[in-house]
Amino acid sequence: MDTVPKELRHLRACLLCSLVKTIDQFEIDGCDNCDEYLQMRSNREMVYDCTSSNFDGIIALMNPEDSWVGKWQKVNKCVPGTYAISVSGSLPGGLVRELRTHGIVYRSRDTSQKA
């Protein structure tokens, strides 16, 4: 399973879907859920812009579509893998606007800043 982190060092979480992988995995494979839009594959600068090393908690989902935790975390339509519960940071404004043109509404994964 390529979406599971290969080691516990250098972990990062996608700012759009919260998938957790190593920085090298993001650079080699991109994000398994979001790479169509974020295009991190073979682009370390985009990996740094679209992921965060500051996240809290990890959940592992084998069947996201059947999981109440997957639904609660809003990752039930994503690939099986490991996901952060909360991710600090946000996508750059230009990427947020581009996502909007594709009909994707960006919601921050940072649950520490509830208003």
PyMOL commands that set and color helices and strands:
alter all, ss='L'
color gray80, all
select helices_A, chain A and resi 23-29+35-38+44-50+64-66+68-72+93-101+111-113
alter helices_A, ss='H'
color red, helices_A
select strands_A, chain A and resi 11-14+20-22+51-52+55-61+81-87
alter strands_A, ss='S'
color yellow, strands_A
deselect
rebuild
show_as cartoon
